Amino acid sequence: MSGWRFVITRLFFLFICILSVFASISYVHAEDKDKIKQEAPMNLTGAKTITAVDVINLIDELPQTIIIDSRLNDRPQGYIEGSINLADIDTTCNSLADIIKTLSSPVIFYCNGVKCRRSEKAVKVAVSCGYNHIYWYRSGCEDWIKQGYPYLTN
């Protein structure tokens, strides 16, 4: 009987070790996947990455600048004054043409912040449609609020 107990104990220990390895691999993979989701690139081809100060300066220098809020459901919690809500999933060449007069019109895209990828997607669509004065406020709402700029809420 003690021989079987030894075998069962060894098998149980082996099972726990294997389970631990799989759990560790799953955790590392999930952690890497979360990093990919959270990290927006610093720059996007065809767009200039700008700061909150740049947003203010651009609006002062070019009052015709269009500001697009690329968020889907967060607008009721607040938005940058003068912005138009066009969620990334609704951003197409046609929807942009309805808002932006010419391909050379200055346009700023933003969303919640560096962990939000919606404005990144919208910028890529705009670039693919031929818009050539694209500005990306990568830091978005989180930075805007942190800087103390006006943030409207419904």
Stockholm file with secondary structure:
# STOCKHOLM 1.0

chainA/1-154         MSGWRFVITRLFFLFICILSVFASISYVHAEDKDKIKQEAPMNLTGAKTITAVDVINLIDELPQTIIIDSRLNDRPQGYIEGSINLADIDTTCNSLADIIKTLSSPVIFYCNGVKCRRSEKAVKVAVSCGYNHIYWYRSGCEDWIKQGYPYLTN
#=GR chainA/1-154 SS CHHHHHHHHHHHHHHHHHHHHHHHHHHHHHHHHHHHHHCCCSCCTTEEECCHHHHHHHHHHCTTCEEEECCSSCGGGCEETTEEECCGGGCCHHHHHHHCSSTTSCEEEECSSTTCCHHHHHHHHHHHTTCCCEEEETTHHHHHHHTTCCEECC
#=GC SS_cons         CHHHHHHHHHHHHHHHHHHHHHHHHHHHHHHHHHHHHHCCCSCCTTEEECCHHHHHHHHHHCTTCEEEECCSSCGGGCEETTEEECCGGGCCHHHHHHHCSSTTSCEEEECSSTTCCHHHHHHHHHHHTTCCCEEEETTHHHHHHHTTCCEECC
//
